[in-house]
Amino acid sequence: MGIRQAGVAQSKVMDQYIEEGLKNNLALTQKNLSWKKSRVALKEAKGLFMPQLSLEASYTRAGGGRKLDFPVGDLINPVYSTLNQLTGSDRFPTIANVNEQFLPNNFHETKLRFIQPLFNSDIYFNRQIKREMVAMQRNTEAVYRKELIKEIKVAYFQYLQTQEVLRIYEESRTLLKEILRVNKKLVKRHKITKDAIYGAEYQISQLDAQVAQTQQQAQASGAYFNFLLNRDLAENIEVDASMAKKITAPTLEQMAGMEGKREELLQIQNGINANNQSIKLNKFNAYPKVNLVVDAGYQGFGYQFNEDQRFWLMQVSLKWDLFKGFQNKAKIQQSQIEQDILQTRLKETQKQFLLQQRIARYAVLSAYQTIRTNEKAQRQINEQLKISRKRHTQGQIPYYELLQTQTNYTNNKIQLAVAQYNFLIKQAELERAVGVAK
């Protein structure tokens, strides 16, 4: 159930301003960018399931260090010499002793490495946590979106309120000038004294001071409204006063039927879900992690890339943490405590929202009753002003009595205008409390 059923008509002008604000507001743009960033982070988490392929190359030059000394010549050469003598030939050559350094020199390894996770619970639960973070960020954006809609409405109504008060002041100025004109005529006829002119002029000067103050308020409220829409602060604002004239009586039944949702509750639920995945991650952390690793390339002394240097290697690696000082157990306990905190916060927030909605409904009813009270007083003061003006023209009542009636008339009109826009503001706050988008 929307705003129309709850006591006020919608405005195309305000709808256009809301649409403009949702499109241009800088804070909302930041929230939207944060949501997009979380979506990219989820893609990154999904990428951990995919195989990794990398090109790795190394070349080593070395000198000195430890050496391998093996007197193979000293051991074999006497034997070879004896064999040569027995056979009468040189078939068995002299062999030098081996003196080889451990560090490889002029050695390279160039390979492609392929890694595929076969079983890794961390990857799976990390992706689940990232999904909840995306949903949480989306709800954060939705929360600000609804808050922005409410702020735009309230700022617009406050601006319209000041414009209506300025219009009433202008109308009052016209009436006061008419009283001044009549007073001058009556003074010439010697029906009243000259202080009546001074009194009317004083009232006009007081009115000018009130106008100046209200104009300042109008400029401030207009600047804030334009700020919300990310426009020039002094940009012109279209006035649509029709909403204040189309207010109908709201009822508790109508307002209780307004349907919406509070993304703040969904945010907390996202946190609960993410924390639950964190508990599972730490529980499954006791399971082994298995990866497949395949290397293929060239390895040897000098860059030759021939058949002698070509190699491939495939291995399945397993890592199983058998004992980590009860770290996982402690992490699980922390997450379970955090889960209890979030569940308690969810219940508390639900009750707070129910209280907020109840208060907002009664505020709307109270604002409407204030309108009706001021409308009744307005009808009475209208008649009183007509009679007082007629009697003053005829010289039957003193000027200050007419000025007092005129002041009461102006004040009541202002009170009525304030009450009407206050009702619209309370209505916007009710929509926000219920969770209605527009």
Residue pairs with C-beta under 8 A, 6 or more apart in sequence:
1 254
1 257
1 258
1 259
2 10
2 258
2 436
2 438
3 9
3 10
3 427
3 431
3 436
3 438
4 10
5 254
5 257
5 258
6 250
6 254
6 255
6 258
6 364
6 427
6 430
7 247
7 248
7 249
7 250
7 254
7 364
7 368
7 423
7 427
8 243
8 246
8 247
8 248
8 423
8 424
8 427
9 242
9 243
9 246
10 243
10 438
11 240
11 242
11 243
12 240
13 238
13 240
14 152
14 153
14 156
14 240
14 243
15 438
17 152
17 156
17 225
17 229
18 149
18 152
18 153
18 438
20 229
20 231
21 28
21 148
21 149
21 152
21 228
21 229
21 230
22 28
22 145
22 148
22 149
24 229
24 230
24 231
25 148
25 228
25 229
25 230
26 230
27 144
27 148
28 141
28 144
28 145
28 148
31 137
31 140
31 141
31 144
31 145
32 141
34 137
34 140
34 141
35 134
35 137
35 138
35 140
35 141
37 137
38 130
38 133
38 134
38 136
38 137
39 134
41 130
41 133
41 134
42 127
42 130
42 131
42 133
42 134
44 130
45 123
45 126
45 127
45 130
46 127
48 117
48 120
48 123
48 126
48 127
49 117
49 123
49 127
51 114
51 115
51 116
52 113
52 114
52 115
52 116
53 112
53 113
53 114
53 115
54 112
54 113
54 115
55 110
55 111
55 112
55 113
56 109
56 110
56 111
56 112
56 113
57 108
57 109
57 110
57 111
58 108
58 109
58 110
59 107
59 108
59 303
60 103
60 104
60 105
60 106
60 107
60 108
61 105
61 106
62 101
62 103
62 104
62 105
62 107
63 101
63 103
63 105
64 101
64 103
65 101
65 102
65 103
66 101
66 102
66 103
67 99
67 100
67 101
67 102
68 98
68 99
68 100
68 101
68 102
69 97
69 98
69 99
70 97
70 98
71 97
71 98
72 95
72 96
72 97
72 98
73 94
73 95
73 96
73 97
74 97
76 95
77 94
77 95
79 92
80 92
80 93
80 94
80 95
81 92
83 91
83 92
84 90
84 91
84 92
104 301
105 301
106 301
106 302
107 300
107 301
108 298
108 299
108 300
108 301
108 302
108 303
109 297
109 298
109 299
110 297
110 298
110 299
110 305
111 295
111 296
111 297
111 298
111 299
111 311
112 295
112 296
112 297
113 293
113 294
113 295
114 292
114 293
114 294
114 295
114 296
115 291
115 292
115 293
115 294
116 291
116 292
117 123
117 289
117 290
117 291
118 290
118 291
118 292
118 316
119 287
119 288
119 289
119 290
120 289
120 290
120 291
121 281
121 284
121 285
121 287
121 289
122 281
122 284
122 285
122 289
125 277
125 278
125 280
125 281
125 284
126 281
128 274
128 277
128 280
129 274
129 277
129 278
129 281
132 270
132 271
132 273
132 274
132 277
133 270
133 274
135 266
135 270
136 267
136 270
136 271
136 274
139 263
139 264
139 266
139 267
139 270
140 263
140 267
142 263
143 263
143 264
143 267
145 437
146 263
146 432
146 435
146 436
146 437
147 432
148 228
149 432
149 437
149 438
150 428
150 429
150 431
150 432
151 228
152 225
152 228
152 229
153 424
153 425
153 428
154 425
154 428
154 429
155 221
155 224
155 225
155 228
156 225
156 237
157 421
157 424
157 425
157 428
158 221
158 225
158 421
158 425
159 218
159 221
159 222
159 225
159 237
160 239
160 240
160 241
160 244
160 421
161 221
161 417
161 418
161 421
161 422
162 214
162 215
162 217
162 218
162 221
163 218
163 239
163 241
164 241
164 244
164 417
164 421
165 214
165 414
165 417
165 418
166 211
166 214
166 215
166 218
168 410
168 413
168 414
168 417
169 207
169 210
169 211
169 214
169 410
170 211
171 413
172 207
172 406
172 409
172 410
173 204
173 207
173 211
175 406
175 409
176 200
176 203
176 204
176 207
176 403
176 406
177 204
179 200
179 389
179 392
179 399
179 402
179 403
179 406
180 197
180 200
180 201
180 204
182 392
182 393
183 192
183 196
183 197
183 199
183 200
183 399
184 197
186 192
186 196
186 395
187 193
187 194
187 196
187 197
191 395
192 395
192 398
192 399
196 398
196 399
196 400
199 399
199 400
199 403
200 399
200 403
203 403
203 406
203 407
222 233
222 234
222 237
223 233
223 234
225 237
226 232
226 233
226 234
226 235
226 237
227 233
243 424
244 417
244 420
244 421
244 424
247 368
247 371
247 420
247 423
247 424
249 368
250 364
250 365
250 368
250 427
252 361
252 365
255 361
255 364
255 430
256 361
258 430
258 431
258 434
258 436
259 434
259 436
260 431
260 434
260 435
260 436
260 437
261 435
262 353
262 435
263 435
264 349
264 353
265 346
265 349
265 350
265 353
268 342
268 345
268 346
268 349
269 346
271 342
272 339
272 342
272 343
272 346
275 335
275 338
275 339
275 342
276 339
278 335
279 332
279 335
279 336
279 339
282 328
282 331
282 332
282 335
283 328
283 332
285 321
285 328
286 321
286 328
287 320
288 318
288 319
288 320
289 318
289 319
289 320
290 316
290 317
290 318
291 316
291 317
292 314
292 315
292 316
292 317
293 314
293 315
293 316
293 317
294 312
294 313
294 314
294 315
295 311
295 312
295 313
295 314
296 311
296 312
296 313
297 310
297 311
297 312
298 304
298 305
298 309
298 310
298 311
299 309
299 311
300 308
300 309
353 433
356 433
357 430
357 433
357 434
359 433
360 426
360 429
360 430
360 433
360 434
361 430
363 426
363 429
363 430
364 423
364 426
364 427
364 430
366 426
367 419
367 422
367 423
367 426
368 423
370 419
370 422
370 423
371 416
371 419
371 420
371 423
374 412
374 415
374 416
374 419
375 416
377 412
378 412
378 413
378 416
381 405
381 408
381 409
381 412
382 409
384 405
384 408
384 409
385 405
385 406
385 409
388 397
388 401
388 402
388 405
388 406
389 402
391 397
392 399
392 401
392 402
431 438
